[in-house]
Amino acid sequence: MKDENKKPSVEIIEDIANKFQDLNLRWLILGEGEMLREKIFQDSNNLDNTYEINSNDKKIAFLEEQNELLKITSTNKDEMILFYKEKIGFVEIKLQDCENEKKLLKGSKPSL
């Protein structure tokens, strides 16, 4: 990313999480905890890894990691919704301008 203040998109976080399944997302997002999660086993019939969550601290850390990821996802989606609402408004204005120009060319009175 070129701008140091810019946050990574949800898609980038998801791509990283999918590519590096041992990566601790809490570490990636917040810089807290260990870089890698502890792995118990990998089922050869299933590509998903199962991770050890045997203490309350690990359960809390896992849930906090998931919560942070959801917050980022929600924030990015809210930003995208706002962006597209603005874009739709712009397109609606341009459409009205085109319709008015079309009426002018036909000799009708434009709507406001």
C-alpha positions as CSV (number, residue, x, y, z in Angstrom):
1,M,0.0,0.0,0.0
2,K,1.3,3.4,-0.9
3,D,-0.3,5.5,1.8
4,E,0.9,4.5,5.3
5,N,-2.3,5.9,6.9
6,K,-4.6,3.8,4.6
7,K,-6.1,0.6,6.1
8,P,-6.0,-2.7,4.3
9,S,-9.3,-3.7,2.7
10,V,-11.3,-6.6,4.0
11,E,-10.4,-8.5,0.8
12,I,-6.7,-8.1,1.6
13,I,-7.1,-9.3,5.2
14,E,-9.2,-12.3,3.9
15,D,-6.6,-13.2,1.3
16,I,-3.8,-13.1,3.9
17,A,-5.9,-15.2,6.3
18,N,-6.7,-17.7,3.7
19,K,-3.2,-18.0,2.4
20,F,-1.5,-18.1,5.8
21,Q,-3.9,-20.1,8.0
22,D,-1.4,-20.4,10.8
23,L,-1.2,-16.6,11.1
24,N,-2.7,-15.1,14.2
25,L,-5.1,-12.4,12.9
26,R,-4.9,-10.5,16.2
27,W,-1.2,-10.2,15.7
28,L,-1.7,-9.1,12.1
29,I,-4.3,-6.5,12.9
30,L,-3.3,-5.2,16.3
31,G,0.3,-6.4,16.7
32,E,-0.6,-8.3,19.8
33,G,0.2,-11.9,20.8
34,E,2.2,-14.4,18.9
35,M,2.5,-14.3,15.1
36,L,1.5,-17.9,14.6
37,R,-1.4,-19.8,16.2
38,E,-0.7,-23.2,17.8
39,K,-1.9,-26.0,15.5
40,I,-3.1,-29.4,16.9
41,F,-3.5,-31.3,13.6
42,Q,-4.5,-31.0,10.0
43,D,-7.1,-33.4,8.8
44,S,-5.9,-34.8,5.5
45,N,-9.5,-35.0,4.2
46,N,-10.2,-31.4,5.1
47,L,-8.0,-28.4,4.2
48,D,-9.2,-26.4,7.2
49,N,-6.8,-26.5,10.2
50,T,-8.0,-27.1,13.7
51,Y,-6.4,-25.0,16.4
52,E,-5.8,-25.7,20.0
53,I,-8.1,-23.6,22.2
54,N,-7.8,-25.2,25.7
55,S,-7.6,-22.3,28.1
56,N,-9.8,-19.4,28.9
57,D,-7.0,-17.0,27.8
58,K,-6.7,-18.6,24.5
59,K,-10.5,-18.7,24.0
60,I,-10.7,-15.0,24.9
61,A,-7.8,-14.2,22.5
62,F,-9.4,-16.1,19.7
63,L,-12.8,-14.4,20.3
64,E,-11.1,-11.0,20.5
65,E,-9.3,-11.7,17.2
66,Q,-12.5,-12.6,15.5
67,N,-14.2,-9.5,17.0
68,E,-11.5,-7.2,15.6
69,L,-11.8,-8.8,12.2
70,L,-15.5,-8.3,12.2
71,K,-15.1,-4.6,13.3
72,I,-12.7,-4.1,10.3
73,T,-15.1,-5.8,8.0
74,S,-18.0,-3.8,9.3
75,T,-16.1,-0.5,9.0
76,N,-14.9,-1.2,5.5
77,K,-18.4,-2.2,4.4
78,D,-19.9,1.0,5.9
79,E,-17.2,3.0,4.0
80,M,-18.0,1.2,0.8
81,I,-21.7,1.7,1.3
82,L,-21.2,5.5,1.8
83,F,-18.9,5.6,-1.3
84,Y,-21.4,3.8,-3.5
85,K,-24.3,6.0,-2.2
86,E,-22.3,9.1,-3.2
87,K,-21.5,7.5,-6.6
88,I,-25.2,6.7,-7.2
89,G,-26.2,10.3,-6.3
90,F,-23.6,11.6,-8.8
91,V,-24.8,9.2,-11.5
92,E,-28.5,10.2,-10.8
93,I,-27.5,13.9,-11.2
94,K,-25.7,13.2,-14.5
95,L,-28.7,11.2,-15.7
96,Q,-31.0,14.1,-15.0
97,D,-28.6,16.4,-16.8
98,C,-28.6,14.1,-19.8
99,E,-32.4,13.9,-19.8
100,N,-32.6,17.7,-19.6
101,E,-30.2,18.1,-22.4
102,K,-32.1,15.6,-24.5
103,K,-35.3,17.6,-23.9
104,L,-33.6,20.9,-24.8
105,L,-32.4,19.3,-28.1
106,K,-36.0,18.2,-28.8
107,G,-37.3,21.6,-27.9
108,S,-39.1,20.7,-24.6
109,K,-38.7,22.4,-21.3
110,P,-36.2,20.7,-19.0
111,S,-37.2,19.4,-15.5
112,L,-35.5,20.7,-12.4
